[in-house]
Each structure stands twice: as structure tokens, then as C-alpha cells.
């Protein structure tokens, strides 16, 4: 199965302490994908999140 997503928002600054306030994932609703990164790895100088929405599923 191939999943096709579209970016709905990009570049939200999420510099917070994930150990105290982790990202919470919804257990229902529409299918979404979150891409989360930080730079340099493991540091809080830059941390960003991109939100994506599922637009279709394709058989391969």
C-alpha cells in the first residue's frame, strides 16, 4: 500500500522540553503525518514540525 500525503503547515517552531511536555498523538480523527526534526541532533537550537494530511491510499 502507498500512502500519499499533502503538507498542510510547515515550519512550526516546537522548541520545548519534550521530556516534560511530549508531543501527544491523537487516537482518532483523520489520518495525519507529523515530521519532527531538531538541529543539531538532540539539541534545542532549532526544532521544527511539518503537518501532513492523508489524501489517498494506492495499491502497489
Backbone torsions as a table, in degrees:
resi	resn	phi	psi	omega
1	UNK	NA	137.2	175.3
2	UNK	-111.3	134.0	179.6
3	UNK	-110.7	128.5	-178.3
4	UNK	-111.5	124.8	-178.4
5	UNK	-117.4	156.4	172.5
6	UNK	-121.1	140.2	178.5
7	UNK	-72.8	127.2	179.1
8	UNK	-103.8	-25.8	171.8
9	UNK	-156.4	150.8	-172.8
10	UNK	-139.7	137.7	171.0
11	UNK	85.1	22.9	174.3
12	UNK	-65.5	125.3	179.2
13	UNK	-75.5	120.5	-177.5
14	UNK	-121.7	40.5	179.8
15	UNK	-74.2	92.6	173.9
16	UNK	-142.7	170.4	-179.2
17	UNK	-82.7	100.6	-177.3
18	UNK	-66.1	-18.0	178.5
19	UNK	-73.5	-31.7	179.2
20	UNK	-93.1	-37.2	-175.8
21	UNK	-130.4	77.5	-175.3
22	UNK	-69.4	158.3	173.1
23	UNK	-65.0	131.9	-179.0
24	UNK	-104.4	132.2	-177.9
25	UNK	-103.4	132.5	179.0
26	UNK	-68.8	146.5	179.1
27	UNK	-98.3	-1.0	-179.2
28	UNK	-149.7	-172.7	179.6
29	UNK	88.6	-163.3	-177.1
30	UNK	-75.9	154.3	179.8
31	UNK	-71.4	128.1	178.9
32	UNK	-136.7	160.7	178.4
33	UNK	-128.1	133.9	176.6
34	UNK	-118.2	126.3	176.1
35	UNK	-105.4	118.9	-174.6
36	UNK	-121.0	134.2	-179.5
37	UNK	-142.3	161.0	172.7
38	UNK	-142.0	153.3	179.2
39	UNK	-145.0	135.2	-11.7
40	UNK	-65.2	159.9	-176.6
41	UNK	-49.2	129.3	178.2
42	UNK	81.5	-1.4	-178.6
43	UNK	-108.8	166.3	-178.0
44	UNK	-106.6	13.2	-179.9
45	UNK	-59.3	-41.5	178.3
46	UNK	-144.2	124.2	177.0
47	UNK	-139.1	127.4	-173.1
48	UNK	-133.9	154.0	176.8
49	UNK	-133.2	135.8	175.5
50	UNK	-115.7	129.3	-179.6
51	UNK	-99.6	134.6	179.1
52	UNK	-130.4	149.0	-179.9
53	UNK	-118.2	136.1	178.2
54	UNK	-68.7	126.4	178.2
55	UNK	-107.3	-27.3	175.5
56	UNK	-167.8	160.1	173.5
57	UNK	-117.3	138.7	-178.9
58	UNK	-127.6	138.1	172.0
59	UNK	-73.4	143.5	179.6
60	UNK	-103.7	NA	NA
